[in-house]
Amino acid sequence: MRLSVLALALALGCLAGGSAQAQLSPGELSRAHQNLDGMTSCVKCHPLGRKKMDVACLDCHQEIRWLEQKGRGLHARVGDEECKKCHPEHAGRDFELIDFGSGGQDGFDHGRSGWPLEGKHAQIRCEECHRAEFLHAPARSQRAAGSKKSGFLGLEPVCQLCHVDDHQQDLGNECTKCHSMQAFAPATAFNHDRTTFALHGAHSRVSCTKCHQGKDPDGKSMLFPKRRVEECSSCHNDPHKGRLGPKCSDCHNDVDWKKNIGANFDHSTARFPLRGAHVSVRCEKCHDATSAWGPRPAFAQCANCHAGPHAQGQLSVAADCSACHVERAFKPSTFDAAAHAKTRFPLAGAHQKLECRRCHVELELSAPRDAKNLWWKTADVACAACHPDSHGESLSRLRQGSAECLGCHDQDRWKPSSFAVTAHAKTRFTLSHKHADALCARCHARDRADLSVPLGAAVSGRAGLVFALEELRCGDCHANPHGDSKASFECGNCHDSVRWSPARIGIDEHRKFSFALDGSHAAIPCIECHTELGARRGGSNLLNAPVSSSIRFGSKTRDCKDCHLLGIPVQGG
């Protein structure tokens, strides 16, 4: 007769004089399996025949079967290892059923579970994560009724299952896109350049909460909604109250709000377009940077910004600076000769080439003491108002109080004098021929060569010229080479100013000298009778010049024998 297992166990127990459990069980079951104690429950875990015990384990532990089927967790990675290798039984009610090895629970390699612990996770104790409130995996639903609430099954590698999502899933479930496991804050993994608003300059130094300030009703969550940023005014208050338009980038940049102000602003859109030198002027020179550039400055007149550089009363208060200046550069003035022609003193000749300050000299005014101003209004426009009289008193008699420098000079150039031969004809001494070719200084110089010092030389001025000369006769300047023989005659009787030699004495004029040239005498050259004409003369014929020889036409005999040898024919005789 075949005995049942129970009958066999009872029989063996009776024969041995002890309990059945003591004879068949290797030890008391753990608290988790205590409901399986007793001879009738052994086959629930130890199947008869050659079946593995693991089959019975998975019949109860459906959560483990589910993990293996999904390829998740440690049990999906242990392969064909038997359950009893890590979960030995019959060690008593207080045994935890998990053998972590020689290193114990704290030495367990969490990487075997498929979830290596990194950063802060590696520094916390197991029970801080393996808590009942964190066990949300679907495997938990497969557990048998009455199982422990806590344990090592049921965790998911999803941050939100353990950590509160302050962003309320506004940024999705992948926290590691922005945060690292080394430290939750700051969010070093987040790259704002991947958004529609890349951070540059000062924006890159601003805390996230300065821009993303949304909170849920509990006042703790930080929401980061996607914001559409088109202009600075989307986040920043406009200190200009809309006066300068919506585009802050026209004047500012995100590197530094207060630097490079106006570098990009198109001032041509304003009522005062910048031109010329105004382009290079810094904004704060005209605008108040301490009060959001303040009210728009007045610009109707140049004097609204620029202090008048001209002496008070010299130019009309209502005068337009643009009449003489341009924005390209304040200097030089555009007040040219054409404009000057409308004043009391039109510019001509060399005056056109002068700088304004050569005539309109700078004056130091009392207020302010260091101010330099140009003096424009001139009461006297006569030459002497600017130019010293270089002739001293030598022209005082000739001017008669009304003569001007322009009588002898012109404005194109001061030298040589414009007092020409035609003008000299109006004086007491008309210039003709050789006299007309002579330099003025030859007669009018204070230190004239071969002539005596003229009267009035002491007051001839810087130019050293004497104009009121008394020498009007030839003999006043020229020496008489004929001695006193013809003192009663004028040089002009025999010579003219075309050329001095030969003299213009002809046959008719010779009768005046008491010897008429008749007959053959009329054909004889003068030098045949007046042999002194052949003498070479050097130097000048001026009074003080040395004369090498003289030509004297003294009285000669009137007898033929004084010139002709009797009986001897002479040339022309």
C-alpha positions in Angstrom: 0.0 0.0 0.0 1.3 3.4 -1.0 1.6 5.9 1.8 0.9 9.6 1.3 3.5 12.1 2.1 1.6 13.2 5.2 1.3 9.7 6.4 5.0 9.0 5.8 5.9 12.1 7.7 3.8 11.2 10.7 5.1 7.8 10.7 8.7 8.8 10.7 8.0 11.4 13.3 6.4 8.8 15.7 9.2 6.4 15.2 11.7 8.9 16.1 9.9 10.1 19.1 9.7 13.7 18.0 7.6 16.2 16.0 7.3 15.8 12.2 8.7 19.2 11.7 11.8 18.5 13.5 12.4 15.5 11.4 11.5 16.9 7.9 11.9 20.7 7.9 15.4 22.3 7.7 14.2 25.2 9.8 11.5 27.7 10.6 10.2 29.7 7.6 10.6 33.5 7.5 7.8 35.8 8.6 6.9 36.4 5.0 6.3 32.6 4.4 5.0 31.6 7.8 1.7 30.7 6.4 3.4 27.8 4.6 4.6 26.2 7.8 3.5 22.6 8.2 3.9 19.3 6.5 1.0 19.9 4.2 2.5 23.0 2.6 5.9 21.8 1.6 4.9 20.8 -1.9 3.7 24.3 -2.5 7.2 25.5 -2.8 9.0 22.1 -3.3 7.3 20.5 -6.3 7.5 16.8 -6.6 9.6 15.3 -9.3 12.4 17.1 -11.0 10.8 20.5 -11.4 12.8 23.5 -10.3 11.6 25.3 -7.2 11.8 28.6 -9.1 8.6 27.7 -10.9 6.7 27.7 -7.7 8.4 31.0 -6.6 7.2 32.7 -9.7 3.7 31.3 -9.3 3.4 33.3 -6.1 5.6 36.2 -7.0 3.9 37.5 -10.2 5.7 40.9 -9.9 9.0 39.1 -10.4 7.6 37.2 -13.4 6.4 40.5 -14.9 9.8 42.2 -14.4 11.6 39.3 -16.1 9.1 39.3 -19.0 9.6 43.1 -19.5 13.4 42.7 -19.1 13.5 45.2 -16.3 15.3 45.3 -12.9 17.8 42.9 -11.3 15.8 39.7 -11.8 15.8 40.2 -15.6 19.6 40.2 -15.5 20.5 37.2 -13.2 19.9 34.6 -16.0 19.3 31.0 -14.8 20.4 31.6 -11.3 18.0 29.9 -8.8 16.0 32.1 -6.4 17.4 30.4 -3.4 20.9 31.7 -4.2 19.8 35.1 -3.0 16.7 34.2 -1.1 17.4 31.2 1.2 14.6 30.1 3.5 14.2 28.2 6.8 16.4 30.8 8.6 13.8 31.8 11.1 11.0 34.4 11.4 13.3 37.4 11.5 15.3 36.6 8.4 14.8 39.2 5.6 15.0 36.6 2.8 17.6 38.6 0.9 21.3 37.7 0.9 23.2 40.8 -0.3 26.6 39.1 0.0 29.6 39.8 2.0 29.2 43.6 1.6 25.7 43.6 2.9 22.9 45.8 1.8 25.1 49.0 1.8 27.7 47.2 -0.5 25.2 46.2 -3.1 26.1 47.2 -6.7 23.0 49.1 -7.8 24.2 49.0 -11.3 23.1 45.3 -11.5 19.5 46.6 -11.3 20.0 48.5 -14.5 20.0 51.9 -12.7 23.5 52.9 -11.6 23.5 55.4 -8.7 25.2 58.7 -9.6 25.9 62.0 -7.9 23.6 62.7 -5.0 21.8 59.3 -5.4 25.0 57.5 -4.6 25.3 59.3 -1.2 21.9 58.4 0.3 20.8 55.2 2.2 18.6 52.6 0.5 15.6 53.1 2.7 15.4 56.8 1.7 14.3 55.8 -1.8 12.8 52.3 -1.3 9.8 53.6 0.6 6.2 52.6 0.1 5.1 56.1 -1.2 7.7 55.9 -4.0 6.8 52.4 -5.2 4.6 53.2 -8.2 5.8 50.7 -10.8 3.2 48.4 -12.5 5.0 45.4 -10.9 3.5 46.4 -7.6 0.1 45.5 -8.8 1.2 42.0 -9.4 2.1 41.3 -5.8 0.2 38.9 -3.7 -2.3 40.2 -1.2 -0.8 41.0 2.2 2.7 41.7 0.9 4.9 44.3 2.7 4.2 47.8 1.5 7.9 48.7 1.3 10.6 46.8 -0.4 13.0 46.9 -3.3 10.5 46.5 -6.1 8.4 49.2 -7.6 10.8 52.1 -8.2 10.9 53.7 -11.6 13.8 55.8 -13.1 11.5 58.8 -13.4 12.4 61.8 -11.3 8.8 62.9 -10.7 7.9 59.6 -8.9 10.3 60.6 -6.0 10.8 64.3 -6.5 8.2 67.1 -6.6 8.1 68.7 -10.1 8.3 72.4 -9.3 7.6 73.1 -12.9 4.3 71.1 -12.9 5.3 69.2 -16.1 5.5 72.5 -17.9 9.0 71.5 -19.1 8.3 67.8 -19.6 9.3 64.7 -17.6 13.0 64.6 -18.5 14.6 66.5 -15.7 18.1 65.6 -16.8 17.7 67.9 -19.8 18.3 70.7 -17.5 19.5 69.3 -14.2 22.3 66.9 -13.2 22.5 64.4 -10.5 25.5 66.1 -9.0 23.3 69.1 -7.9 19.8 70.0 -8.7 20.6 73.7 -8.8 21.7 75.4 -10.9 20.3 73.7 -14.0 23.8 73.4 -15.6 22.5 71.1 -18.4 20.0 73.6 -19.7 21.1 75.5 -22.8 18.9 78.5 -23.4 20.4 78.8 -27.0 18.1 75.9 -27.9 15.1 78.1 -27.2 13.7 80.9 -29.3 15.5 83.5 -27.1 19.3 82.8 -26.8 20.9 84.5 -23.8 23.7 86.9 -24.6 25.6 89.6 -22.7 23.9 90.7 -19.4 21.0 88.3 -20.0 23.4 85.3 -19.5 24.1 86.5 -15.9 20.5 86.9 -14.8 18.8 84.3 -12.5 16.1 82.2 -14.2 13.5 83.4 -11.7 14.1 87.0 -12.7 12.3 86.3 -16.0 10.3 83.1 -15.2 8.4 84.2 -12.1 5.2 82.1 -12.6 4.0 80.2 -9.5 1.2 77.8 -8.9 -1.4 78.4 -6.2 0.8 76.7 -3.5 3.4 79.4 -4.0 6.2 76.9 -4.3 6.3 75.7 -7.9 8.4 77.5 -10.4 6.7 77.5 -13.8 8.8 78.3 -16.9 6.2 78.8 -19.6 7.5 79.5 -23.1 7.4 83.2 -23.5 7.3 85.0 -26.9 9.8 87.8 -26.7 9.8 90.2 -29.6 11.1 93.4 -28.0 12.7 94.4 -24.8 9.5 96.0 -23.7 8.1 92.4 -23.3 10.0 92.2 -20.0 11.4 95.7 -19.3 9.6 98.9 -18.6 10.2 101.6 -21.2 11.8 104.6 -19.3 11.1 106.7 -22.4 7.4 106.2 -22.2 7.2 105.3 -25.9 8.8 108.5 -27.1 11.6 106.7 -28.9 9.6 103.8 -30.3 9.4 100.2 -29.3 12.8 99.0 -30.5 15.2 99.3 -27.6 17.9 97.7 -29.7 18.1 100.9 -31.8 20.0 102.5 -28.9 21.0 99.7 -26.5 22.5 96.2 -26.6 22.3 93.3 -24.2 26.1 93.5 -23.4 25.6 96.5 -21.2 22.5 98.6 -21.1 24.3 101.9 -20.4 27.3 101.5 -22.7 27.3 102.1 -26.5 24.1 103.9 -26.0 22.8 105.3 -29.3 25.4 103.3 -31.4 22.6 101.8 -33.4 20.0 104.5 -33.1 19.0 106.1 -36.4 18.9 109.7 -35.4 17.6 110.6 -38.9 14.2 109.5 -37.7 14.2 112.2 -35.1 13.3 115.8 -35.6 17.0 116.7 -35.4 18.9 114.5 -37.9 22.6 114.3 -37.1 25.0 115.5 -39.7 28.6 116.5 -40.0 30.4 116.9 -36.6 27.2 116.1 -34.7 27.5 112.5 -35.8 30.6 112.0 -33.6 29.2 113.6 -30.5 28.3 111.3 -27.6 24.6 111.1 -26.7 25.1 112.3 -23.1 26.6 115.6 -24.5 23.1 116.6 -25.5 20.8 114.2 -23.5 20.7 113.6 -19.7 21.7 110.0 -19.2 20.8 110.0 -15.5 17.0 110.4 -16.2 16.5 108.1 -19.2 17.9 110.8 -21.4 15.5 113.4 -20.1 13.3 115.6 -22.2 14.2 116.3 -25.7 16.6 119.3 -25.8 15.7 122.4 -27.7 17.4 122.7 -31.0 15.7 125.6 -32.9 18.8 127.7 -32.7 22.5 126.7 -32.4 22.6 128.9 -29.3 20.3 126.4 -27.6 23.4 124.1 -27.2 26.4 126.2 -28.2 27.7 129.3 -26.4 28.2 132.2 -28.8 32.0 132.5 -29.6 31.6 136.1 -30.7 31.8 139.2 -28.6 28.5 140.5 -27.3 26.9 143.0 -29.6 29.1 142.0 -32.5 26.5 139.8 -34.2 22.8 140.0 -34.1 21.2 137.8 -31.4 18.9 136.4 -34.1 21.8 135.7 -36.5 21.7 132.3 -38.0 25.0 130.5 -37.4 24.5 128.6 -40.7 25.2 131.9 -42.5 28.8 131.5 -41.7 29.3 127.9 -40.5 28.3 124.4 -41.4 27.7 121.2 -39.4 30.6 119.4 -41.1 33.0 121.5 -39.1 32.7 124.8 -37.3 36.0 126.0 -38.7 36.8 127.3 -41.2 33.9 129.7 -41.7 31.9 129.6 -44.9 31.7 133.4 -44.9 33.7 133.9 -48.1 34.7 136.8 -50.3 31.3 136.8 -52.0 29.6 137.2 -48.7 32.1 139.8 -47.6 31.3 141.8 -50.7 28.0 142.7 -49.1 29.7 144.4 -46.2 31.4 147.8 -46.0 34.7 146.3 -47.0 34.6 144.0 -50.0 37.6 141.6 -50.2 39.8 142.0 -53.2 43.2 140.8 -54.3 45.5 139.5 -51.5 42.8 140.2 -48.9 40.9 137.2 -50.2 43.6 134.9 -49.1 43.9 136.1 -45.5 42.4 134.2 -42.5 39.6 136.0 -40.8 41.5 136.4 -37.6 44.3 138.4 -39.4 41.9 141.3 -39.4 39.2 140.3 -36.9 41.6 139.9 -34.0 40.7 138.0 -30.9 39.7 139.8 -27.7 39.7 138.6 -24.1 36.4 139.5 -22.5 35.8 139.9 -18.8 33.1 137.2 -18.6 34.4 134.6 -18.8 37.9 135.8 -18.5 39.4 133.1 -20.6 36.9 133.4 -23.4 38.3 134.1 -26.9 36.1 136.1 -29.2 36.4 137.4 -32.7 35.7 141.1 -33.2 33.7 141.6 -36.3 32.5 145.2 -36.5 35.2 147.6 -37.5 34.6 151.3 -37.4 37.5 152.3 -39.7 38.0 150.4 -43.0 40.8 152.6 -44.3 44.2 151.0 -45.1 45.8 152.8 -42.1 43.4 151.1 -39.7 45.2 147.8 -40.3 48.5 148.7 -42.1 51.1 151.1 -40.7 52.1 154.0 -42.9 55.5 152.9 -44.3 56.1 156.3 -45.9 56.0 158.4 -42.7 55.5 162.1 -43.4 57.0 162.0 -46.9 53.5 161.9 -48.4 51.7 164.2 -46.0 52.0 167.2 -48.4 50.9 165.2 -51.4 48.0 163.4 -49.7 46.4 166.6 -48.5 44.4 164.6 -46.0 42.4 162.6 -48.5 44.8 160.5 -50.6 44.7 156.7 -50.0 47.2 153.9 -50.3 45.3 152.7 -53.3 46.5 155.7 -55.2 49.9 154.0 -55.6 49.2 150.4 -54.6 46.5 147.8 -55.4 45.1 144.9 -53.4 46.5 142.1 -55.6 50.0 142.8 -54.4 51.7 145.6 -52.5 54.9 145.7 -54.6 55.7 147.0 -57.0 53.7 150.2 -56.8 50.9 150.7 -59.2 51.9 154.4 -59.6 52.8 154.2 -63.3 54.2 156.6 -65.9 50.7 158.0 -66.7 50.1 158.8 -63.0 53.5 160.5 -62.8 52.5 162.8 -65.7 50.1 164.5 -63.3 53.0 165.5 -61.1 55.6 168.3 -61.7 57.9 165.9 -63.5 56.6 163.9 -66.5 58.5 160.7 -67.1 59.4 159.9 -70.6 61.7 157.4 -72.4 64.7 156.5 -70.3 63.2 158.2 -67.2 60.2 156.0 -67.6 62.4 152.9 -67.5 64.2 153.9 -64.3 63.2 152.3 -61.0 61.4 154.6 -58.6 64.1 154.1 -55.9 66.7 155.5 -58.4 65.3 159.0 -57.8 63.1 158.6 -54.6 65.3 156.4 -52.4 66.5 157.9 -49.2 70.0 156.4 -50.0 70.0 156.9 -53.7 73.3 156.0 -55.5 75.4 158.8 -57.0 73.0 161.5 -55.8 72.8 163.6 -52.7 70.5 162.8 -49.9 67.1 164.4 -50.8 65.3 166.8 -48.6 62.8 165.1 -46.3 64.9 161.9 -46.0 64.7 162.1 -42.2 60.9 161.5 -42.2 60.7 159.1 -45.1 59.3 156.3 -43.0 60.1 152.5 -43.1 60.0 152.4 -46.9 62.8 155.0 -47.1 61.3 156.8 -50.1 61.0 160.6 -50.5 58.3 161.8 -52.9 58.2 165.6 -52.7 61.5 166.1 -54.7 62.7 169.5 -55.7 65.1 168.3 -58.4 63.3 169.1 -61.7 66.1 170.3 -63.9 68.6 168.0 -65.6 71.5 169.6 -63.8 69.8 168.9 -60.5 70.7 165.2 -61.0 73.0 164.9 -63.9 76.6 166.3 -64.2 77.5 168.7 -67.1 80.2 167.0 -69.1 80.7 170.1 -71.1 81.9 172.2 -68.1 80.7 175.7 -67.9 81.1 176.5 -71.6 77.4 176.2 -72.2 76.1 177.0 -68.8 73.4 179.2 -70.3 72.0 176.3 -72.3 69.7 173.5 -71.1 70.5 169.9 -71.8 67.3 169.6 -73.7 68.7 172.0 -76.3 71.0 169.3 -77.6 69.7 166.0 -76.0 66.5 164.3 -75.4 65.3 161.6 -73.0 64.9 159.0 -75.8 68.7 158.5 -75.8 71.5 160.7 -74.6 73.9 160.1 -77.4 74.2 161.1 -80.1 73.0 164.6 -79.6 70.3 165.9 -81.8 72.3 169.0 -83.0 71.8 169.3 -86.8 73.0 171.8 -89.4 70.3 174.3 -88.5 71.0 174.1 -84.8 74.8 174.6 -85.5 74.2 178.1 -86.7 73.3 179.0 -83.1 76.9 178.4 -82.2 78.3 181.1 -84.4 79.7 178.7 -86.9 77.3 177.8 -89.7 78.0 174.6 -91.4 78.0 175.5 -95.1 79.1 173.7 -98.1 81.4 170.8 -97.5 81.3 171.5 -93.8 77.8 170.1 -93.6 79.0 166.7 -94.7 81.8 166.4 -92.1 81.1 164.2 -89.0 81.1 166.1 -85.7 84.1 164.0 -84.4 86.3 165.4 -87.2 86.2 168.8 -85.6 85.2 167.9 -82.0 87.8 165.2 -81.4 86.9 165.0 -77.7 83.8 163.1 -78.7 86.0 160.1 -79.3 87.2 159.9 -75.7 85.8 156.9 -73.8 83.7 157.8 -70.8 82.9 155.4 -68.0 80.5 155.3 -65.0 77.3 157.3 -64.6 76.5 160.8 -65.6 74.8 161.5 -62.2 76.1 164.3 -60.1 78.1 162.3 -57.7 79.4 159.7 -60.1 83.1 159.9 -61.2 83.5 161.1 -64.8 86.6 159.9 -66.7 86.6 162.7 -69.2 84.7 165.8 -70.2 83.4 167.1 -73.5 84.1 170.8 -73.8 82.8 172.7 -76.8 84.7 175.9 -76.2 85.2 178.7 -78.7 87.3 177.8 -81.7 89.1 179.9 -84.3 87.1 180.8 -87.3 90.1 181.0 -89.7 90.5 178.2 -92.3 94.2 177.9 -91.5 93.3 176.7 -87.9 91.9 173.6 -89.4 93.4 173.4 -93.0 97.0 173.3 -94.0 97.3 175.6 -97.0 98.2 173.8 -100.2 97.3 170.5 -98.7 93.9 169.2 -99.6 91.9 167.8 -96.7 89.1 165.2 -96.7 85.9 166.8 -98.0 87.8 170.0 -98.9 
